[in-house]
Amino acid sequence: MGVVGKAGDWAFKAFSAGLGVATIFFAASFSLNVYRGLSWHNRQTRIEKEGSKVMQQQE
């Protein structure tokens, strides 16, 4: 195996490592966005329920 072969091996390893890091990053950011979306949705539902109680008390 010559120098070109070793360079190709290192390029492939670097590319694979980059894909691994990108996969971990995107999985973490996706999970965080799902958590934020569910939290936002729960807050909106709570606000709507509290708002409807206030409206019923005012009537």
All heavy atoms as TSV, in Angstrom:
chain	resi	resn	atom	element	x	y	z
A	1	MET	N	N	0.859	-1.172	0.000
A	1	MET	CA	C	0.000	0.000	0.000
A	1	MET	C	C	0.901	1.229	0.000
A	1	MET	O	O	1.752	1.395	0.844
A	1	MET	CB	C	-0.892	-0.017	1.244
A	1	MET	CG	C	-1.865	1.128	1.261
A	1	MET	SD	S	-2.870	1.235	2.748
A	1	MET	CE	C	-3.811	-0.244	2.703
A	2	GLY	N	N	0.672	2.058	-0.947
A	2	GLY	CA	C	1.517	3.227	-1.080
A	2	GLY	C	C	0.959	4.425	-0.332
A	2	GLY	O	O	0.008	4.346	0.446
A	3	VAL	N	N	1.590	5.541	-0.586
A	3	VAL	CA	C	1.201	6.793	0.061
A	3	VAL	C	C	-0.213	7.193	-0.352
A	3	VAL	O	O	-0.999	7.668	0.477
A	3	VAL	CB	C	2.218	7.902	-0.302
A	3	VAL	CG1	C	1.772	9.233	0.259
A	3	VAL	CG2	C	3.601	7.534	0.203
A	4	VAL	N	N	-0.549	6.966	-1.606
A	4	VAL	CA	C	-1.889	7.339	-2.093
A	4	VAL	C	C	-2.952	6.496	-1.390
A	4	VAL	O	O	-4.016	7.005	-1.020
A	4	VAL	CB	C	-1.967	7.169	-3.624
A	4	VAL	CG1	C	-3.380	7.415	-4.118
A	4	VAL	CG2	C	-0.976	8.084	-4.321
A	5	GLY	N	N	-2.665	5.237	-1.172
A	5	GLY	CA	C	-3.604	4.355	-0.475
A	5	GLY	C	C	-3.830	4.799	0.959
A	5	GLY	O	O	-4.961	4.803	1.459
A	6	LYS	N	N	-2.739	5.169	1.634
A	6	LYS	CA	C	-2.867	5.637	3.016
A	6	LYS	C	C	-3.633	6.958	3.074
A	6	LYS	O	O	-4.440	7.179	3.981
A	6	LYS	CB	C	-1.493	5.793	3.660
A	6	LYS	CG	C	-0.831	4.476	3.973
A	6	LYS	CD	C	0.478	4.663	4.707
A	6	LYS	CE	C	1.109	3.323	5.010
A	6	LYS	NZ	N	2.354	3.423	5.762
A	7	ALA	N	N	-3.382	7.826	2.112
A	7	ALA	CA	C	-4.106	9.093	2.066
A	7	ALA	C	C	-5.593	8.844	1.851
A	7	ALA	O	O	-6.445	9.501	2.469
A	7	ALA	CB	C	-3.541	9.992	0.969
A	8	GLY	N	N	-5.903	7.886	0.995
A	8	GLY	CA	C	-7.302	7.531	0.763
A	8	GLY	C	C	-7.956	6.960	2.020
A	8	GLY	O	O	-9.109	7.276	2.330
A	9	ASP	N	N	-7.209	6.124	2.734
A	9	ASP	CA	C	-7.737	5.568	3.989
A	9	ASP	C	C	-8.020	6.678	4.997
A	9	ASP	O	O	-9.059	6.683	5.654
A	9	ASP	CB	C	-6.745	4.573	4.592
A	9	ASP	CG	C	-6.696	3.251	3.827
A	9	ASP	OD1	O	-7.636	3.005	3.026
A	9	ASP	OD2	O	-5.740	2.482	4.031
A	10	TRP	N	N	-7.098	7.617	5.132
A	10	TRP	CA	C	-7.295	8.731	6.091
A	10	TRP	C	C	-8.442	9.634	5.658
A	10	TRP	O	O	-9.222	10.105	6.494
A	10	TRP	CB	C	-6.013	9.541	6.249
A	10	TRP	CG	C	-5.049	8.880	7.198
A	10	TRP	CD1	C	-3.921	8.216	6.866
A	10	TRP	CD2	C	-5.187	8.791	8.615
A	10	TRP	NE1	N	-3.311	7.721	7.994
A	10	TRP	CE2	C	-4.075	8.065	9.089
A	10	TRP	CE3	C	-6.127	9.242	9.532
A	10	TRP	CZ2	C	-3.889	7.784	10.438
A	10	TRP	CZ3	C	-5.933	8.966	10.879
A	10	TRP	CH2	C	-4.833	8.251	11.314
A	11	ALA	N	N	-8.583	9.836	4.356
A	11	ALA	CA	C	-9.695	10.656	3.865
A	11	ALA	C	C	-11.026	9.966	4.172
A	11	ALA	O	O	-11.989	10.618	4.602
A	11	ALA	CB	C	-9.549	10.897	2.365
A	12	PHE	N	N	-11.078	8.654	3.965
A	12	PHE	CA	C	-12.306	7.914	4.259
A	12	PHE	C	C	-12.617	7.943	5.749
A	12	PHE	O	O	-13.778	8.113	6.155
A	12	PHE	CB	C	-12.184	6.471	3.763
A	12	PHE	CG	C	-13.402	5.652	4.057
A	12	PHE	CD1	C	-14.565	5.835	3.330
A	12	PHE	CD2	C	-13.390	4.717	5.082
A	12	PHE	CE1	C	-15.700	5.082	3.602
A	12	PHE	CE2	C	-14.515	3.972	5.367
A	12	PHE	CZ	C	-15.668	4.148	4.622
A	13	LYS	N	N	-11.596	7.770	6.584
A	13	LYS	CA	C	-11.805	7.815	8.034
A	13	LYS	C	C	-12.283	9.196	8.479
A	13	LYS	O	O	-13.171	9.301	9.329
A	13	LYS	CB	C	-10.512	7.439	8.763
A	13	LYS	CG	C	-10.173	5.971	8.669
A	13	LYS	CD	C	-8.871	5.662	9.384
A	13	LYS	CE	C	-8.505	4.197	9.231
A	13	LYS	NZ	N	-7.247	3.870	9.893
A	14	ALA	N	N	-11.728	10.234	7.923
A	14	ALA	CA	C	-12.156	11.594	8.274
A	14	ALA	C	C	-13.596	11.835	7.825
A	14	ALA	O	O	-14.402	12.423	8.559
A	14	ALA	CB	C	-11.222	12.616	7.638
A	15	PHE	N	N	-13.922	11.364	6.635
A	15	PHE	CA	C	-15.288	11.503	6.126
A	15	PHE	C	C	-16.272	10.740	7.008
A	15	PHE	O	O	-17.333	11.259	7.373
A	15	PHE	CB	C	-15.344	10.985	4.682
A	15	PHE	CG	C	-16.714	11.014	4.092
A	15	PHE	CD1	C	-17.314	12.210	3.737
A	15	PHE	CD2	C	-17.409	9.828	3.886
A	15	PHE	CE1	C	-18.590	12.235	3.184
A	15	PHE	CE2	C	-18.672	9.844	3.330
A	15	PHE	CZ	C	-19.270	11.049	2.982
A	16	SER	N	N	-15.923	9.520	7.385
A	16	SER	CA	C	-16.785	8.712	8.248
A	16	SER	C	C	-16.958	9.355	9.616
A	16	SER	O	O	-18.058	9.368	10.176
A	16	SER	CB	C	-16.212	7.306	8.411
A	16	SER	OG	O	-16.151	6.657	7.163
A	17	ALA	N	N	-15.875	9.885	10.163
A	17	ALA	CA	C	-15.963	10.556	11.458
A	17	ALA	C	C	-16.859	11.787	11.356
A	17	ALA	O	O	-17.664	12.062	12.256
A	17	ALA	CB	C	-14.574	10.955	11.941
A	18	GLY	N	N	-16.743	12.523	10.273
A	18	GLY	CA	C	-17.598	13.693	10.068
A	18	GLY	C	C	-19.065	13.311	9.990
A	18	GLY	O	O	-19.931	13.993	10.556
A	19	LEU	N	N	-19.360	12.217	9.302
A	19	LEU	CA	C	-20.741	11.746	9.236
A	19	LEU	C	C	-21.257	11.326	10.612
A	19	LEU	O	O	-22.410	11.587	10.962
A	19	LEU	CB	C	-20.859	10.569	8.266
A	19	LEU	CG	C	-20.757	10.890	6.786
A	19	LEU	CD1	C	-20.850	9.596	5.973
A	19	LEU	CD2	C	-21.851	11.848	6.367
A	20	GLY	N	N	-20.393	10.714	11.404
A	20	GLY	CA	C	-20.785	10.307	12.755
A	20	GLY	C	C	-21.094	11.509	13.630
A	20	GLY	O	O	-22.101	11.533	14.342
A	21	VAL	N	N	-20.241	12.517	13.565
A	21	VAL	CA	C	-20.465	13.735	14.352
A	21	VAL	C	C	-21.736	14.432	13.892
A	21	VAL	O	O	-22.546	14.885	14.709
A	21	VAL	CB	C	-19.242	14.673	14.248
A	21	VAL	CG1	C	-19.545	16.038	14.839
A	21	VAL	CG2	C	-18.040	14.046	14.941
A	22	ALA	N	N	-21.944	14.511	12.596
A	22	ALA	CA	C	-23.148	15.160	12.070
A	22	ALA	C	C	-24.400	14.397	12.502
A	22	ALA	O	O	-25.408	15.009	12.874
A	22	ALA	CB	C	-23.080	15.240	10.550
A	23	THR	N	N	-24.351	13.078	12.497
A	23	THR	CA	C	-25.495	12.266	12.911
A	23	THR	C	C	-25.831	12.526	14.375
A	23	THR	O	O	-26.999	12.712	14.733
A	23	THR	CB	C	-25.201	10.775	12.686
A	23	THR	OG1	O	-24.937	10.563	11.306
A	23	THR	CG2	C	-26.353	9.913	13.137
A	24	ILE	N	N	-24.817	12.547	15.226
A	24	ILE	CA	C	-25.045	12.811	16.654
A	24	ILE	C	C	-25.600	14.215	16.854
A	24	ILE	O	O	-26.544	14.423	17.625
A	24	ILE	CB	C	-23.741	12.596	17.447
A	24	ILE	CG1	C	-23.390	11.107	17.439
A	24	ILE	CG2	C	-23.875	13.116	18.869
A	24	ILE	CD1	C	-22.008	10.797	17.957
A	25	PHE	N	N	-25.056	15.199	16.142
A	25	PHE	CA	C	-25.538	16.574	16.265
A	25	PHE	C	C	-26.998	16.691	15.853
A	25	PHE	O	O	-27.817	17.288	16.559
A	25	PHE	CB	C	-24.674	17.510	15.410
A	25	PHE	CG	C	-25.226	18.895	15.315
A	25	PHE	CD1	C	-25.103	19.779	16.364
A	25	PHE	CD2	C	-25.894	19.303	14.173
A	25	PHE	CE1	C	-25.627	21.061	16.288
A	25	PHE	CE2	C	-26.425	20.583	14.076
A	25	PHE	CZ	C	-26.280	21.460	15.133
A	26	PHE	N	N	-27.343	16.119	14.696
A	26	PHE	CA	C	-28.719	16.231	14.215
A	26	PHE	C	C	-29.690	15.454	15.088
A	26	PHE	O	O	-30.828	15.887	15.296
A	26	PHE	CB	C	-28.827	15.805	12.754
A	26	PHE	CG	C	-28.263	16.812	11.812
A	26	PHE	CD1	C	-27.243	16.476	10.948
A	26	PHE	CD2	C	-28.736	18.113	11.796
A	26	PHE	CE1	C	-26.714	17.413	10.064
A	26	PHE	CE2	C	-28.216	19.061	10.923
A	26	PHE	CZ	C	-27.200	18.703	10.062
A	27	ALA	N	N	-29.272	14.320	15.623
A	27	ALA	CA	C	-30.148	13.564	16.524
A	27	ALA	C	C	-30.401	14.361	17.801
A	27	ALA	O	O	-31.537	14.424	18.287
A	27	ALA	CB	C	-29.520	12.214	16.848
A	28	ALA	N	N	-29.367	14.987	18.340
A	28	ALA	CA	C	-29.529	15.778	19.561
A	28	ALA	C	C	-30.390	17.005	19.303
A	28	ALA	O	O	-31.286	17.329	20.109
A	28	ALA	CB	C	-28.161	16.189	20.104
A	29	SER	N	N	-30.166	17.700	18.206
A	29	SER	CA	C	-30.950	18.903	17.932
A	29	SER	C	C	-32.406	18.536	17.622
A	29	SER	O	O	-33.327	19.261	18.019
A	29	SER	CB	C	-30.336	19.710	16.794
A	29	SER	OG	O	-30.358	18.980	15.594
A	30	PHE	N	N	-32.638	17.409	16.963
A	30	PHE	CA	C	-34.009	16.964	16.703
A	30	PHE	C	C	-34.728	16.664	18.012
A	30	PHE	O	O	-35.869	17.088	18.224
A	30	PHE	CB	C	-33.998	15.725	15.805
A	30	PHE	CG	C	-35.363	15.150	15.565
A	30	PHE	CD1	C	-36.237	15.757	14.681
A	30	PHE	CD2	C	-35.765	14.002	16.219
A	30	PHE	CE1	C	-37.501	15.235	14.460
A	30	PHE	CE2	C	-37.024	13.470	16.003
A	30	PHE	CZ	C	-37.893	14.096	15.123
A	31	SER	N	N	-34.042	15.953	18.918
A	31	SER	CA	C	-34.648	15.628	20.204
A	31	SER	C	C	-34.965	16.893	20.987
A	31	SER	O	O	-36.032	17.006	21.605
A	31	SER	CB	C	-33.710	14.736	21.022
A	31	SER	OG	O	-33.470	13.531	20.339
A	32	LEU	N	N	-34.062	17.853	20.970
A	32	LEU	CA	C	-34.290	19.111	21.670
A	32	LEU	C	C	-35.475	19.867	21.067
A	32	LEU	O	O	-36.308	20.414	21.793
A	32	LEU	CB	C	-33.031	19.985	21.610
A	32	LEU	CG	C	-33.095	21.320	22.333
A	32	LEU	CD1	C	-33.306	21.113	23.824
A	32	LEU	CD2	C	-31.817	22.101	22.088
A	33	ASN	N	N	-35.588	19.875	19.750
A	33	ASN	CA	C	-36.710	20.561	19.105
A	33	ASN	C	C	-38.037	19.877	19.402
A	33	ASN	O	O	-39.056	20.558	19.570
A	33	ASN	CB	C	-36.489	20.656	17.599
A	33	ASN	CG	C	-35.473	21.718	17.251
A	33	ASN	OD1	O	-35.351	22.712	17.955
A	33	ASN	ND2	N	-34.750	21.508	16.173
A	34	VAL	N	N	-38.042	18.553	19.473
A	34	VAL	CA	C	-39.275	17.840	19.834
A	34	VAL	C	C	-39.670	18.210	21.256
A	34	VAL	O	O	-40.837	18.502	21.536
A	34	VAL	CB	C	-39.100	16.310	19.687
A	34	VAL	CG1	C	-40.254	15.553	20.338
A	34	VAL	CG2	C	-38.976	15.937	18.224
A	35	TYR	N	N	-38.708	18.235	22.173
A	35	TYR	CA	C	-38.991	18.607	23.560
A	35	TYR	C	C	-39.541	20.029	23.641
A	35	TYR	O	O	-40.532	20.286	24.330
A	35	TYR	CB	C	-37.719	18.475	24.399
A	35	TYR	CG	C	-37.877	19.019	25.796
A	35	TYR	CD1	C	-38.573	18.300	26.755
A	35	TYR	CD2	C	-37.340	20.259	26.140
A	35	TYR	CE1	C	-38.728	18.802	28.036
A	35	TYR	CE2	C	-37.498	20.766	27.408
A	35	TYR	CZ	C	-38.201	20.034	28.352
A	35	TYR	OH	O	-38.358	20.537	29.608
A	36	ARG	N	N	-38.906	20.965	22.928
A	36	ARG	CA	C	-39.391	22.349	22.939
A	36	ARG	C	C	-40.790	22.455	22.353
A	36	ARG	O	O	-41.624	23.202	22.855
A	36	ARG	CB	C	-38.442	23.241	22.141
A	36	ARG	CG	C	-37.136	23.513	22.835
A	36	ARG	CD	C	-36.256	24.393	21.973
A	36	ARG	NE	N	-35.005	24.695	22.631
A	36	ARG	CZ	C	-34.005	25.312	22.047
A	36	ARG	NH1	N	-34.109	25.687	20.771
A	36	ARG	NH2	N	-32.898	25.559	22.702
A	37	GLY	N	N	-41.057	21.718	21.289
A	37	GLY	CA	C	-42.380	21.755	20.670
A	37	GLY	C	C	-43.450	21.209	21.593
A	37	GLY	O	O	-44.540	21.784	21.703
A	38	LEU	N	N	-43.162	20.112	22.272
A	38	LEU	CA	C	-44.140	19.557	23.212
A	38	LEU	C	C	-44.360	20.494	24.391
A	38	LEU	O	O	-45.495	20.666	24.847
A	38	LEU	CB	C	-43.681	18.181	23.694
A	38	LEU	CG	C	-43.705	17.076	22.641
A	38	LEU	CD1	C	-43.082	15.806	23.192
A	38	LEU	CD2	C	-45.123	16.816	22.166
A	39	SER	N	N	-43.296	21.108	24.883
A	39	SER	CA	C	-43.431	22.063	25.981
A	39	SER	C	C	-44.273	23.255	25.549
A	39	SER	O	O	-45.149	23.708	26.293
A	39	SER	CB	C	-42.056	22.558	26.443
A	39	SER	OG	O	-41.308	21.495	26.940
A	40	TRP	N	N	-44.029	23.768	24.351
A	40	TRP	CA	C	-44.799	24.897	23.842
A	40	TRP	C	C	-46.266	24.515	23.715
A	40	TRP	O	O	-47.153	25.271	24.111
A	40	TRP	CB	C	-44.249	25.330	22.488
A	40	TRP	CG	C	-45.041	26.423	21.852
A	40	TRP	CD1	C	-44.895	27.755	22.049
A	40	TRP	CD2	C	-46.128	26.263	20.928
A	40	TRP	NE1	N	-45.817	28.439	21.294
A	40	TRP	CE2	C	-46.596	27.558	20.606
A	40	TRP	CE3	C	-46.747	25.172	20.345
A	40	TRP	CZ2	C	-47.645	27.765	19.726
A	40	TRP	CZ3	C	-47.796	25.383	19.478
A	40	TRP	CH2	C	-48.229	26.672	19.181
A	41	HIS	N	N	-46.521	23.328	23.188
A	41	HIS	CA	C	-47.899	22.888	22.995
A	41	HIS	C	C	-48.621	22.752	24.344
A	41	HIS	O	O	-49.777	23.156	24.480
A	41	HIS	CB	C	-47.929	21.558	22.249
A	41	HIS	CG	C	-49.301	21.044	22.001
A	41	HIS	ND1	N	-50.152	21.622	21.099
A	41	HIS	CD2	C	-49.986	20.015	22.560
A	41	HIS	CE1	C	-51.306	20.966	21.108
A	41	HIS	NE2	N	-51.222	19.992	21.985
A	42	ASN	N	N	-47.935	22.207	25.339
A	42	ASN	CA	C	-48.549	22.061	26.656
A	42	ASN	C	C	-48.845	23.423	27.278
A	42	ASN	O	O	-49.883	23.611	27.914
A	42	ASN	CB	C	-47.652	21.247	27.583
A	42	ASN	CG	C	-47.621	19.784	27.195
A	42	ASN	OD1	O	-48.554	19.281	26.566
A	42	ASN	ND2	N	-46.558	19.100	27.543
A	43	ARG	N	N	-47.944	24.385	27.100
A	43	ARG	CA	C	-48.193	25.735	27.632
A	43	ARG	C	C	-49.394	26.364	26.945
A	43	ARG	O	O	-50.218	27.008	27.599
A	43	ARG	CB	C	-46.959	26.618	27.440
A	43	ARG	CG	C	-45.869	26.371	28.453
A	43	ARG	CD	C	-44.829	27.490	28.435
A	43	ARG	NE	N	-44.360	27.834	27.102
A	43	ARG	CZ	C	-43.301	27.299	26.507
A	43	ARG	NH1	N	-42.573	26.393	27.122
A	43	ARG	NH2	N	-42.947	27.682	25.294
A	44	GLN	N	N	-49.501	26.196	25.630
A	44	GLN	CA	C	-50.621	26.785	24.904
A	44	GLN	C	C	-51.938	26.175	25.361
A	44	GLN	O	O	-52.930	26.879	25.538
A	44	GLN	CB	C	-50.448	26.573	23.395
A	44	GLN	CG	C	-49.237	27.248	22.811
A	44	GLN	CD	C	-49.215	28.737	23.065
A	44	GLN	OE1	O	-50.201	29.417	22.857
A	44	GLN	NE2	N	-48.093	29.236	23.536
A	45	THR	N	N	-51.946	24.866	25.566
A	45	THR	CA	C	-53.156	24.200	26.021
A	45	THR	C	C	-53.549	24.696	27.407
A	45	THR	O	O	-54.713	24.958	27.683
A	45	THR	CB	C	-52.934	22.671	26.037
A	45	THR	OG1	O	-52.524	22.255	24.735
A	45	THR	CG2	C	-54.194	21.935	26.431
A	46	ARG	N	N	-52.563	24.864	28.287
A	46	ARG	CA	C	-52.827	25.346	29.639
A	46	ARG	C	C	-53.372	26.769	29.601
A	46	ARG	O	O	-54.326	27.107	30.303
A	46	ARG	CB	C	-51.544	25.292	30.477
A	46	ARG	CG	C	-51.771	25.562	31.942
A	46	ARG	CD	C	-50.496	25.405	32.767
A	46	ARG	NE	N	-49.841	24.141	32.510
A	46	ARG	CZ	C	-48.560	24.003	32.190
A	46	ARG	NH1	N	-47.780	25.057	32.099
A	46	ARG	NH2	N	-48.044	22.821	31.974
A	47	ILE	N	N	-52.804	27.608	28.755
A	47	ILE	CA	C	-53.267	28.996	28.625
A	47	ILE	C	C	-54.702	29.020	28.118
A	47	ILE	O	O	-55.537	29.778	28.609
A	47	ILE	CB	C	-52.325	29.797	27.697
A	47	ILE	CG1	C	-50.987	30.023	28.388
A	47	ILE	CG2	C	-52.960	31.117	27.285
A	47	ILE	CD1	C	-49.910	30.579	27.474
A	48	GLU	N	N	-55.015	28.167	27.146
A	48	GLU	CA	C	-56.376	28.122	26.607
A	48	GLU	C	C	-57.367	27.671	27.674
A	48	GLU	O	O	-58.459	28.223	27.787
A	48	GLU	CB	C	-56.441	27.192	25.402
A	48	GLU	CG	C	-55.783	27.757	24.168
A	48	GLU	CD	C	-55.801	26.784	23.000
A	48	GLU	OE1	O	-56.386	25.683	23.157
A	48	GLU	OE2	O	-55.236	27.114	21.959
A	49	LYS	N	N	-56.987	26.665	28.478
A	49	LYS	CA	C	-57.881	26.187	29.527
A	49	LYS	C	C	-58.106	27.271	30.581
A	49	LYS	O	O	-59.225	27.487	31.033
A	49	LYS	CB	C	-57.310	24.928	30.179
A	49	LYS	CG	C	-57.428	23.702	29.319
A	49	LYS	CD	C	-56.851	22.490	30.023
A	49	LYS	CE	C	-56.928	21.254	29.144
A	49	LYS	NZ	N	-56.309	20.087	29.794
A	50	GLU	N	N	-57.028	27.946	30.993
A	50	GLU	CA	C	-57.157	29.007	31.990
A	50	GLU	C	C	-57.960	30.170	31.431
A	50	GLU	O	O	-58.748	30.779	32.140
A	50	GLU	CB	C	-55.769	29.472	32.449
A	50	GLU	CG	C	-55.035	28.450	33.273
A	50	GLU	CD	C	-53.607	28.850	33.604
A	50	GLU	OE1	O	-53.174	29.926	33.156
A	50	GLU	OE2	O	-52.939	28.083	34.303
A	51	GLY	N	N	-57.778	30.468	30.157
A	51	GLY	CA	C	-58.527	31.542	29.531
A	51	GLY	C	C	-60.017	31.251	29.479
A	51	GLY	O	O	-60.844	32.128	29.709
A	52	SER	N	N	-60.364	29.981	29.210
A	52	SER	CA	C	-61.777	29.640	29.150
A	52	SER	C	C	-62.404	29.686	30.541
A	52	SER	O	O	-63.564	30.040	30.696
A	52	SER	CB	C	-61.977	28.260	28.514
A	52	SER	OG	O	-61.394	27.266	29.310
A	53	LYS	N	N	-61.630	29.367	31.597
A	53	LYS	CA	C	-62.147	29.468	32.956
A	53	LYS	C	C	-62.407	30.916	33.323
A	53	LYS	O	O	-63.421	31.249	33.936
A	53	LYS	CB	C	-61.151	28.860	33.954
A	53	LYS	CG	C	-61.072	27.361	33.912
A	53	LYS	CD	C	-60.071	26.830	34.911
A	53	LYS	CE	C	-59.884	25.349	34.801
A	53	LYS	NZ	N	-58.849	24.847	35.715
A	54	VAL	N	N	-61.514	31.813	32.926
A	54	VAL	CA	C	-61.673	33.236	33.199
A	54	VAL	C	C	-62.901	33.754	32.486
A	54	VAL	O	O	-63.699	34.508	33.036
A	54	VAL	CB	C	-60.406	34.018	32.793
A	54	VAL	CG1	C	-60.647	35.526	32.839
A	54	VAL	CG2	C	-59.239	33.639	33.678
A	55	MET	N	N	-63.091	33.343	31.239
A	55	MET	CA	C	-64.258	33.800	30.469
A	55	MET	C	C	-65.551	33.301	31.127
A	55	MET	O	O	-66.544	34.016	31.180
A	55	MET	CB	C	-64.171	33.291	29.027
A	55	MET	CG	C	-63.031	33.919	28.231
A	55	MET	SD	S	-63.183	35.691	28.058
A	55	MET	CE	C	-64.533	35.758	26.901
A	56	GLN	N	N	-65.556	32.067	31.643
A	56	GLN	CA	C	-66.768	31.547	32.274
A	56	GLN	C	C	-67.061	32.286	33.578
A	56	GLN	O	O	-68.206	32.521	33.917
A	56	GLN	CB	C	-66.603	30.050	32.570
A	56	GLN	CG	C	-66.627	29.203	31.309
A	56	GLN	CD	C	-66.320	27.747	31.604
A	56	GLN	OE1	O	-65.991	27.380	32.712
A	56	GLN	NE2	N	-66.422	26.905	30.572
A	57	GLN	N	N	-66.012	32.681	34.325
A	57	GLN	CA	C	-66.215	33.409	35.565
A	57	GLN	C	C	-66.741	34.811	35.306
A	57	GLN	O	O	-67.479	35.345	36.114
A	57	GLN	CB	C	-64.908	33.471	36.354
A	57	GLN	CG	C	-64.470	32.133	36.914
A	57	GLN	CD	C	-63.108	32.195	37.572
A	57	GLN	OE1	O	-62.453	33.235	37.513
A	57	GLN	NE2	N	-62.683	31.108	38.163
A	58	GLN	N	N	-66.371	35.401	34.186
A	58	GLN	CA	C	-66.810	36.763	33.880
A	58	GLN	C	C	-68.265	36.799	33.454
A	58	GLN	O	O	-68.924	37.818	33.554
A	58	GLN	CB	C	-65.936	37.373	32.791
A	58	GLN	CG	C	-64.545	37.700	33.250
A	58	GLN	CD	C	-63.675	38.236	32.123
A	58	GLN	OE1	O	-64.078	38.250	30.973
A	58	GLN	NE2	N	-62.468	38.667	32.479
A	59	GLU	N	N	-68.791	35.682	32.969
A	59	GLU	CA	C	-70.180	35.658	32.484
A	59	GLU	C	C	-71.172	35.617	33.574
A	59	GLU	O	O	-71.268	35.603	34.635
A	59	GLU	CB	C	-70.402	34.456	31.568
A	59	GLU	CG	C	-69.650	34.567	30.287
A	59	GLU	CD	C	-69.809	33.309	29.424
A	59	GLU	OE1	O	-70.376	32.324	29.894
A	59	GLU	OE2	O	-69.350	33.335	28.285
